[in-house]
Amino acid sequence: MKLSVVGSEIVGLIPKSCMLEAAEFYMNREDLFLLEEEQQIRLAVDRLGLSSLKYFDPKEKVIE
């Protein structure tokens, strides 16, 4: 049986470095090139489905 993950949620805060690592994974996997950290974080949010269940605001959840 194959199931797809349709969304995820982060409870609490997440370090920016973790979000950028996730973005790097997806950029390599999809052969993308994004320079700006904000774009990279949006990519990670999108691919991880962080806004699927509830809006994920990086300004509130991502810390240095």
PyMOL Python script that loads the backbone (N, CA, C, O; Angstrom):
from pymol import cmd

cmd.read_pdbstr("""\
ATOM      1  N   MET A   1       0.849  -1.171   0.000  1.00  0.00           N
ATOM      2  CA  MET A   1       0.000   0.000   0.000  1.00  0.00           C
ATOM      3  C   MET A   1       0.893   1.233   0.000  1.00  0.00           C
ATOM      4  O   MET A   1       1.802   1.347   0.823  1.00  0.00           O
ATOM      5  N   LYS A   2       0.637   2.150  -0.918  1.00  0.00           N
ATOM      6  CA  LYS A   2       1.395   3.398  -0.981  1.00  0.00           C
ATOM      7  C   LYS A   2       0.493   4.543  -0.552  1.00  0.00           C
ATOM      8  O   LYS A   2      -0.624   4.704  -1.044  1.00  0.00           O
ATOM      9  N   LEU A   3       1.008   5.328   0.373  1.00  0.00           N
ATOM     10  CA  LEU A   3       0.268   6.489   0.852  1.00  0.00           C
ATOM     11  C   LEU A   3       1.111   7.729   0.620  1.00  0.00           C
ATOM     12  O   LEU A   3       2.337   7.682   0.719  1.00  0.00           O
ATOM     13  N   SER A   4       0.468   8.810   0.320  1.00  0.00           N
ATOM     14  CA  SER A   4       1.161  10.080   0.145  1.00  0.00           C
ATOM     15  C   SER A   4       0.961  10.945   1.376  1.00  0.00           C
ATOM     16  O   SER A   4      -0.119  10.969   1.966  1.00  0.00           O
ATOM     17  N   VAL A   5       2.006  11.650   1.754  1.00  0.00           N
ATOM     18  CA  VAL A   5       1.901  12.629   2.836  1.00  0.00           C
ATOM     19  C   VAL A   5       1.340  13.898   2.221  1.00  0.00           C
ATOM     20  O   VAL A   5       1.882  14.411   1.243  1.00  0.00           O
ATOM     21  N   VAL A   6       0.269  14.397   2.783  1.00  0.00           N
ATOM     22  CA  VAL A   6      -0.372  15.582   2.228  1.00  0.00           C
ATOM     23  C   VAL A   6      -0.050  16.848   3.004  1.00  0.00           C
ATOM     24  O   VAL A   6      -0.358  17.949   2.547  1.00  0.00           O
ATOM     25  N   GLY A   7       0.556  16.708   4.153  1.00  0.00           N
ATOM     26  CA  GLY A   7       0.901  17.884   4.937  1.00  0.00           C
ATOM     27  C   GLY A   7       1.655  17.504   6.183  1.00  0.00           C
ATOM     28  O   GLY A   7       1.683  16.342   6.587  1.00  0.00           O
ATOM     29  N   SER A   8       2.257  18.488   6.777  1.00  0.00           N
ATOM     30  CA  SER A   8       2.977  18.286   8.032  1.00  0.00           C
ATOM     31  C   SER A   8       2.882  19.566   8.845  1.00  0.00           C
ATOM     32  O   SER A   8       2.463  20.611   8.346  1.00  0.00           O
ATOM     33  N   GLU A   9       3.274  19.464  10.091  1.00  0.00           N
ATOM     34  CA  GLU A   9       3.195  20.610  10.981  1.00  0.00           C
ATOM     35  C   GLU A   9       4.417  20.623  11.891  1.00  0.00           C
ATOM     36  O   GLU A   9       4.855  19.581  12.379  1.00  0.00           O
ATOM     37  N   ILE A  10       4.949  21.797  12.108  1.00  0.00           N
ATOM     38  CA  ILE A  10       6.036  21.976  13.066  1.00  0.00           C
ATOM     39  C   ILE A  10       5.450  22.676  14.276  1.00  0.00           C
ATOM     40  O   ILE A  10       4.896  23.770  14.167  1.00  0.00           O
ATOM     41  N   VAL A  11       5.574  22.044  15.419  1.00  0.00           N
ATOM     42  CA  VAL A  11       5.099  22.637  16.665  1.00  0.00           C
ATOM     43  C   VAL A  11       6.291  23.307  17.319  1.00  0.00           C
ATOM     44  O   VAL A  11       7.287  22.650  17.625  1.00  0.00           O
ATOM     45  N   GLY A  12       6.197  24.588  17.532  1.00  0.00           N
ATOM     46  CA  GLY A  12       7.319  25.331  18.095  1.00  0.00           C
ATOM     47  C   GLY A  12       8.115  26.027  17.003  1.00  0.00           C
ATOM     48  O   GLY A  12       7.579  26.390  15.956  1.00  0.00           O
ATOM     49  N   LEU A  13       9.397  26.204  17.264  1.00  0.00           N
ATOM     50  CA  LEU A  13      10.274  26.924  16.350  1.00  0.00           C
ATOM     51  C   LEU A  13      11.227  25.959  15.652  1.00  0.00           C
ATOM     52  O   LEU A  13      11.475  24.855  16.136  1.00  0.00           O
ATOM     53  N   ILE A  14      11.758  26.391  14.505  1.00  0.00           N
ATOM     54  CA  ILE A  14      12.713  25.575  13.766  1.00  0.00           C
ATOM     55  C   ILE A  14      13.900  26.459  13.367  1.00  0.00           C
ATOM     56  O   ILE A  14      13.702  27.589  12.922  1.00  0.00           O
ATOM     57  N   PRO A  15      15.121  25.959  13.521  1.00  0.00           N
ATOM     58  CA  PRO A  15      16.293  26.744  13.122  1.00  0.00           C
ATOM     59  C   PRO A  15      16.328  26.983  11.609  1.00  0.00           C
ATOM     60  O   PRO A  15      15.975  26.110  10.816  1.00  0.00           O
ATOM     61  N   LYS A  16      16.755  28.167  11.238  1.00  0.00           N
ATOM     62  CA  LYS A  16      16.859  28.517   9.823  1.00  0.00           C
ATOM     63  C   LYS A  16      17.759  27.523   9.091  1.00  0.00           C
ATOM     64  O   LYS A  16      17.487  27.171   7.943  1.00  0.00           O
ATOM     65  N   SER A  17      18.828  27.068   9.747  1.00  0.00           N
ATOM     66  CA  SER A  17      19.757  26.141   9.098  1.00  0.00           C
ATOM     67  C   SER A  17      19.053  24.847   8.671  1.00  0.00           C
ATOM     68  O   SER A  17      19.388  24.275   7.634  1.00  0.00           O
ATOM     69  N   CYS A  18      18.098  24.392   9.450  1.00  0.00           N
ATOM     70  CA  CYS A  18      17.347  23.174   9.097  1.00  0.00           C
ATOM     71  C   CYS A  18      16.466  23.414   7.876  1.00  0.00           C
ATOM     72  O   CYS A  18      16.368  22.560   6.995  1.00  0.00           O
ATOM     73  N   MET A  19      15.838  24.561   7.830  1.00  0.00           N
ATOM     74  CA  MET A  19      15.001  24.889   6.675  1.00  0.00           C
ATOM     75  C   MET A  19      15.850  25.019   5.412  1.00  0.00           C
ATOM     76  O   MET A  19      15.433  24.590   4.336  1.00  0.00           O
ATOM     77  N   LEU A  20      17.039  25.610   5.540  1.00  0.00           N
ATOM     78  CA  LEU A  20      17.911  25.761   4.384  1.00  0.00           C
ATOM     79  C   LEU A  20      18.462  24.413   3.923  1.00  0.00           C
ATOM     80  O   LEU A  20      18.675  24.205   2.729  1.00  0.00           O
ATOM     81  N   GLU A  21      18.694  23.497   4.866  1.00  0.00           N
ATOM     82  CA  GLU A  21      19.115  22.139   4.491  1.00  0.00           C
ATOM     83  C   GLU A  21      18.013  21.425   3.724  1.00  0.00           C
ATOM     84  O   GLU A  21      18.276  20.741   2.734  1.00  0.00           O
ATOM     85  N   ALA A  22      16.788  21.584   4.181  1.00  0.00           N
ATOM     86  CA  ALA A  22      15.658  20.972   3.479  1.00  0.00           C
ATOM     87  C   ALA A  22      15.532  21.571   2.084  1.00  0.00           C
ATOM     88  O   ALA A  22      15.293  20.851   1.115  1.00  0.00           O
ATOM     89  N   ALA A  23      15.691  22.879   1.984  1.00  0.00           N
ATOM     90  CA  ALA A  23      15.627  23.541   0.678  1.00  0.00           C
ATOM     91  C   ALA A  23      16.736  23.029  -0.237  1.00  0.00           C
ATOM     92  O   ALA A  23      16.500  22.787  -1.420  1.00  0.00           O
ATOM     93  N   GLU A  24      17.933  22.865   0.299  1.00  0.00           N
ATOM     94  CA  GLU A  24      19.056  22.358  -0.497  1.00  0.00           C
ATOM     95  C   GLU A  24      18.748  20.959  -1.036  1.00  0.00           C
ATOM     96  O   GLU A  24      19.042  20.649  -2.191  1.00  0.00           O
ATOM     97  N   PHE A  25      18.155  20.125  -0.189  1.00  0.00           N
ATOM     98  CA  PHE A  25      17.762  18.781  -0.622  1.00  0.00           C
ATOM     99  C   PHE A  25      16.827  18.864  -1.824  1.00  0.00           C
ATOM    100  O   PHE A  25      17.049  18.199  -2.836  1.00  0.00           O
ATOM    101  N   TYR A  26      15.778  19.683  -1.711  1.00  0.00           N
ATOM    102  CA  TYR A  26      14.805  19.780  -2.798  1.00  0.00           C
ATOM    103  C   TYR A  26      15.382  20.472  -4.025  1.00  0.00           C
ATOM    104  O   TYR A  26      15.028  20.116  -5.149  1.00  0.00           O
ATOM    105  N   MET A  27      16.260  21.448  -3.838  1.00  0.00           N
ATOM    106  CA  MET A  27      16.885  22.102  -4.991  1.00  0.00           C
ATOM    107  C   MET A  27      17.742  21.094  -5.757  1.00  0.00           C
ATOM    108  O   MET A  27      17.711  21.070  -6.987  1.00  0.00           O
ATOM    109  N   ASN A  28      18.497  20.269  -5.052  1.00  0.00           N
ATOM    110  CA  ASN A  28      19.318  19.243  -5.711  1.00  0.00           C
ATOM    111  C   ASN A  28      18.448  18.197  -6.400  1.00  0.00           C
ATOM    112  O   ASN A  28      18.723  17.780  -7.525  1.00  0.00           O
ATOM    113  N   ARG A  29      17.409  17.790  -5.712  1.00  0.00           N
ATOM    114  CA  ARG A  29      16.515  16.753  -6.238  1.00  0.00           C
ATOM    115  C   ARG A  29      15.786  17.213  -7.498  1.00  0.00           C
ATOM    116  O   ARG A  29      15.562  16.433  -8.424  1.00  0.00           O
ATOM    117  N   GLU A  30      15.419  18.500  -7.514  1.00  0.00           N
ATOM    118  CA  GLU A  30      14.623  19.028  -8.621  1.00  0.00           C
ATOM    119  C   GLU A  30      15.446  19.889  -9.580  1.00  0.00           C
ATOM    120  O   GLU A  30      14.895  20.525 -10.478  1.00  0.00           O
ATOM    121  N   ASP A  31      16.751  19.905  -9.390  1.00  0.00           N
ATOM    122  CA  ASP A  31      17.667  20.683 -10.218  1.00  0.00           C
ATOM    123  C   ASP A  31      17.242  22.161 -10.289  1.00  0.00           C
ATOM    124  O   ASP A  31      17.115  22.737 -11.370  1.00  0.00           O
ATOM    125  N   LEU A  32      17.028  22.746  -9.117  1.00  0.00           N
ATOM    126  CA  LEU A  32      16.646  24.153  -9.007  1.00  0.00           C
ATOM    127  C   LEU A  32      17.820  24.962  -8.481  1.00  0.00           C
ATOM    128  O   LEU A  32      18.718  24.426  -7.831  1.00  0.00           O
ATOM    129  N   PHE A  33      17.804  26.258  -8.768  1.00  0.00           N
ATOM    130  CA  PHE A  33      18.834  27.158  -8.265  1.00  0.00           C
ATOM    131  C   PHE A  33      18.154  28.412  -7.735  1.00  0.00           C
ATOM    132  O   PHE A  33      17.636  29.217  -8.509  1.00  0.00           O
ATOM    133  N   LEU A  34      18.157  28.578  -6.424  1.00  0.00           N
ATOM    134  CA  LEU A  34      17.557  29.750  -5.784  1.00  0.00           C
ATOM    135  C   LEU A  34      18.631  30.436  -4.947  1.00  0.00           C
ATOM    136  O   LEU A  34      19.259  29.799  -4.101  1.00  0.00           O
ATOM    137  N   LEU A  35      18.842  31.713  -5.174  1.00  0.00           N
ATOM    138  CA  LEU A  35      19.872  32.452  -4.451  1.00  0.00           C
ATOM    139  C   LEU A  35      19.403  32.960  -3.096  1.00  0.00           C
ATOM    140  O   LEU A  35      20.125  32.856  -2.105  1.00  0.00           O
ATOM    141  N   GLU A  36      18.214  33.498  -3.055  1.00  0.00           N
ATOM    142  CA  GLU A  36      17.736  34.165  -1.849  1.00  0.00           C
ATOM    143  C   GLU A  36      17.243  33.171  -0.803  1.00  0.00           C
ATOM    144  O   GLU A  36      16.515  32.229  -1.118  1.00  0.00           O
ATOM    145  N   GLU A  37      17.650  33.395   0.446  1.00  0.00           N
ATOM    146  CA  GLU A  37      17.228  32.513   1.538  1.00  0.00           C
ATOM    147  C   GLU A  37      15.716  32.477   1.675  1.00  0.00           C
ATOM    148  O   GLU A  37      15.144  31.426   1.962  1.00  0.00           O
ATOM    149  N   GLU A  38      15.070  33.606   1.473  1.00  0.00           N
ATOM    150  CA  GLU A  38      13.610  33.663   1.603  1.00  0.00           C
ATOM    151  C   GLU A  38      12.943  32.722   0.600  1.00  0.00           C
ATOM    152  O   GLU A  38      11.985  32.027   0.939  1.00  0.00           O
ATOM    153  N   GLN A  39      13.448  32.701  -0.627  1.00  0.00           N
ATOM    154  CA  GLN A  39      12.910  31.796  -1.644  1.00  0.00           C
ATOM    155  C   GLN A  39      13.179  30.338  -1.271  1.00  0.00           C
ATOM    156  O   GLN A  39      12.327  29.472  -1.468  1.00  0.00           O
ATOM    157  N   GLN A  40      14.361  30.079  -0.734  1.00  0.00           N
ATOM    158  CA  GLN A  40      14.715  28.722  -0.341  1.00  0.00           C
ATOM    159  C   GLN A  40      13.800  28.235   0.785  1.00  0.00           C
ATOM    160  O   GLN A  40      13.353  27.089   0.781  1.00  0.00           O
ATOM    161  N   ILE A  41      13.532  29.110   1.738  1.00  0.00           N
ATOM    162  CA  ILE A  41      12.641  28.742   2.846  1.00  0.00           C
ATOM    163  C   ILE A  41      11.228  28.496   2.338  1.00  0.00           C
ATOM    164  O   ILE A  41      10.566  27.560   2.787  1.00  0.00           O
ATOM    165  N   ARG A  42      10.755  29.323   1.409  1.00  0.00           N
ATOM    166  CA  ARG A  42       9.420  29.115   0.832  1.00  0.00           C
ATOM    167  C   ARG A  42       9.353  27.771   0.108  1.00  0.00           C
ATOM    168  O   ARG A  42       8.340  27.074   0.170  1.00  0.00           O
ATOM    169  N   LEU A  43      10.440  27.413  -0.579  1.00  0.00           N
ATOM    170  CA  LEU A  43      10.495  26.115  -1.254  1.00  0.00           C
ATOM    171  C   LEU A  43      10.369  24.981  -0.240  1.00  0.00           C
ATOM    172  O   LEU A  43       9.600  24.043  -0.448  1.00  0.00           O
ATOM    173  N   ALA A  44      11.119  25.066   0.849  1.00  0.00           N
ATOM    174  CA  ALA A  44      11.065  24.034   1.886  1.00  0.00           C
ATOM    175  C   ALA A  44       9.661  23.954   2.489  1.00  0.00           C
ATOM    176  O   ALA A  44       9.133  22.860   2.689  1.00  0.00           O
ATOM    177  N   VAL A  45       9.067  25.094   2.775  1.00  0.00           N
ATOM    178  CA  VAL A  45       7.705  25.124   3.337  1.00  0.00           C
ATOM    179  C   VAL A  45       6.737  24.439   2.382  1.00  0.00           C
ATOM    180  O   VAL A  45       5.896  23.644   2.802  1.00  0.00           O
ATOM    181  N   ASP A  46       6.862  24.749   1.103  1.00  0.00           N
ATOM    182  CA  ASP A  46       5.971  24.170   0.100  1.00  0.00           C
ATOM    183  C   ASP A  46       6.168  22.665  -0.023  1.00  0.00           C
ATOM    184  O   ASP A  46       5.198  21.908   0.021  1.00  0.00           O
ATOM    185  N   ARG A  47       7.412  22.226  -0.176  1.00  0.00           N
ATOM    186  CA  ARG A  47       7.682  20.803  -0.401  1.00  0.00           C
ATOM    187  C   ARG A  47       7.389  19.949   0.837  1.00  0.00           C
ATOM    188  O   ARG A  47       7.012  18.784   0.709  1.00  0.00           O
ATOM    189  N   LEU A  48       7.558  20.512   2.015  1.00  0.00           N
ATOM    190  CA  LEU A  48       7.276  19.780   3.251  1.00  0.00           C
ATOM    191  C   LEU A  48       5.791  19.828   3.621  1.00  0.00           C
ATOM    192  O   LEU A  48       5.356  19.145   4.548  1.00  0.00           O
ATOM    193  N   GLY A  49       5.022  20.633   2.899  1.00  0.00           N
ATOM    194  CA  GLY A  49       3.591  20.720   3.159  1.00  0.00           C
ATOM    195  C   GLY A  49       3.257  21.419   4.464  1.00  0.00           C
ATOM    196  O   GLY A  49       2.254  21.107   5.104  1.00  0.00           O
ATOM    197  N   LEU A  50       4.097  22.362   4.856  1.00  0.00           N
ATOM    198  CA  LEU A  50       3.911  23.000   6.160  1.00  0.00           C
ATOM    199  C   LEU A  50       2.708  23.937   6.212  1.00  0.00           C
ATOM    200  O   LEU A  50       2.230  24.258   7.299  1.00  0.00           O
ATOM    201  N   SER A  51       2.216  24.376   5.071  1.00  0.00           N
ATOM    202  CA  SER A  51       1.033  25.239   5.068  1.00  0.00           C
ATOM    203  C   SER A  51      -0.235  24.469   4.692  1.00  0.00           C
ATOM    204  O   SER A  51      -1.296  25.070   4.521  1.00  0.00           O
ATOM    205  N   SER A  52      -0.134  23.171   4.566  1.00  0.00           N
ATOM    206  CA  SER A  52      -1.302  22.371   4.172  1.00  0.00           C
ATOM    207  C   SER A  52      -2.358  22.298   5.264  1.00  0.00           C
ATOM    208  O   SER A  52      -3.555  22.360   4.983  1.00  0.00           O
ATOM    209  N   LEU A  53      -1.921  22.168   6.490  1.00  0.00           N
ATOM    210  CA  LEU A  53      -2.865  22.031   7.599  1.00  0.00           C
ATOM    211  C   LEU A  53      -3.218  23.367   8.223  1.00  0.00           C
ATOM    212  O   LEU A  53      -4.358  23.594   8.628  1.00  0.00           O
ATOM    213  N   LYS A  54      -2.239  24.245   8.299  1.00  0.00           N
ATOM    214  CA  LYS A  54      -2.402  25.559   8.909  1.00  0.00           C
ATOM    215  C   LYS A  54      -1.320  26.445   8.313  1.00  0.00           C
ATOM    216  O   LYS A  54      -0.211  25.975   8.062  1.00  0.00           O
ATOM    217  N   TYR A  55      -1.621  27.720   8.083  1.00  0.00           N
ATOM    218  CA  TYR A  55      -0.646  28.612   7.469  1.00  0.00           C
ATOM    219  C   TYR A  55       0.649  28.634   8.290  1.00  0.00           C
ATOM    220  O   TYR A  55       0.625  28.847   9.502  1.00  0.00           O
ATOM    221  N   PHE A  56       1.770  28.413   7.613  1.00  0.00           N
ATOM    222  CA  PHE A  56       3.081  28.431   8.245  1.00  0.00           C
ATOM    223  C   PHE A  56       3.734  29.762   7.910  1.00  0.00           C
ATOM    224  O   PHE A  56       4.041  30.032   6.748  1.00  0.00           O
ATOM    225  N   ASP A  57       3.950  30.597   8.926  1.00  0.00           N
ATOM    226  CA  ASP A  57       4.577  31.902   8.729  1.00  0.00           C
ATOM    227  C   ASP A  57       6.060  31.808   9.138  1.00  0.00           C
ATOM    228  O   ASP A  57       6.374  31.758  10.327  1.00  0.00           O
ATOM    229  N   PRO A  58       6.962  31.786   8.152  1.00  0.00           N
ATOM    230  CA  PRO A  58       8.392  31.667   8.470  1.00  0.00           C
ATOM    231  C   PRO A  58       8.903  32.767   9.398  1.00  0.00           C
ATOM    232  O   PRO A  58       9.836  32.543  10.170  1.00  0.00           O
ATOM    233  N   LYS A  59       8.302  33.950   9.329  1.00  0.00           N
ATOM    234  CA  LYS A  59       8.757  35.054  10.180  1.00  0.00           C
ATOM    235  C   LYS A  59       8.478  34.766  11.655  1.00  0.00           C
ATOM    236  O   LYS A  59       9.156  35.303  12.530  1.00  0.00           O
ATOM    237  N   GLU A  60       7.492  33.931  11.931  1.00  0.00           N
ATOM    238  CA  GLU A  60       7.155  33.593  13.316  1.00  0.00           C
ATOM    239  C   GLU A  60       7.777  32.273  13.769  1.00  0.00           C
ATOM    240  O   GLU A  60       8.039  32.096  14.959  1.00  0.00           O
ATOM    241  N   LYS A  61       8.017  31.346  12.845  1.00  0.00           N
ATOM    242  CA  LYS A  61       8.436  29.999  13.217  1.00  0.00           C
ATOM    243  C   LYS A  61       9.915  29.697  12.997  1.00  0.00           C
ATOM    244  O   LYS A  61      10.463  28.812  13.654  1.00  0.00           O
ATOM    245  N   VAL A  62      10.577  30.422  12.079  1.00  0.00           N
ATOM    246  CA  VAL A  62      11.981  30.133  11.768  1.00  0.00           C
ATOM    247  C   VAL A  62      12.872  31.090  12.566  1.00  0.00           C
ATOM    248  O   VAL A  62      12.707  32.309  12.520  1.00  0.00           O
ATOM    249  N   ILE A  63      13.824  30.495  13.298  1.00  0.00           N
ATOM    250  CA  ILE A  63      14.724  31.313  14.112  1.00  0.00           C
ATOM    251  C   ILE A  63      16.148  31.188  13.579  1.00  0.00           C
ATOM    252  O   ILE A  63      16.487  30.230  12.884  1.00  0.00           O
ATOM    253  N   GLU A  64      16.960  32.160  13.912  1.00  0.00           N
ATOM    254  CA  GLU A  64      18.359  32.158  13.482  1.00  0.00           C
ATOM    255  C   GLU A  64      19.029  31.032  14.146  1.00  0.00           C
ATOM    256  O   GLU A  64      20.225  30.819  13.943  1.00  0.00           O
TER     257      GLU A  64
END
""", "prot")
cmd.dss("prot")
cmd.show_as("cartoon", "prot")
cmd.util.cbc("prot")
cmd.orient("prot")
